[in-house]
Amino acid sequence: MEQIPGFFLLLWQFPQVLAGAFMVLVLGAKKRKTLCGNYTWYWFSEDTKFKKFISGVSLAMFTLLKREDLITIKHEYGHYKQSQILGPLYLFVIGIPSARGNLKHRKLIQEGKIDCRYDNIYHYYITQWWEKWADELGGVDRIAQLRGILRPPNAVYPKV
């Protein structure tokens, strides 16, 4: 996708560009660059209009986050690559399933069905194909991350 001139890439991703620009402008996100790597993202600080931004979202080149976390930034960059690949289909193929999956995941946590960090990461990033694909495209190794977390005896998901 790097070969496509910028203007055509913007047209290809127009629904995401429009939604992302709207969120940045209306919600008052501030542009940031990562300390490690060359990623640009938008941050909702304490003085922005949308203080309780709960998770990350990628809408074309607009990655909106609550805090700087390189793993999350790389994951959201993977969603940006999905947007480049899928163009106008991105919101339907990735955006809607991702939003629904996030809400379902939060409900499982509230109900106590997911109650440890290991299961939390495994369920959200390994079992949902769109999140796993974003990790792959963004260069996130969730298996290595899971191996670095102590798996409690009551974990639901298998050891990796």
HUZI-V537276 format. One record per helix or strand. SS is the DSSP state (h for helix, s for strand). FROM is the first residue (numbers start at 1). LEN is the number of residues. If there is no record, write none. Layout:
# HUZI-V537276
ss->{SS:SS}
from->{FROM:FROM}
len->{LEN:LEN}
This chain:
# HUZI-V537276
ss->{h:h:s:s:s:s:h:h:h:h}
from->{6:14:30:40:57:62:70:117:129:142}
len->{7:14:4:4:3:4:41:10:10:6}
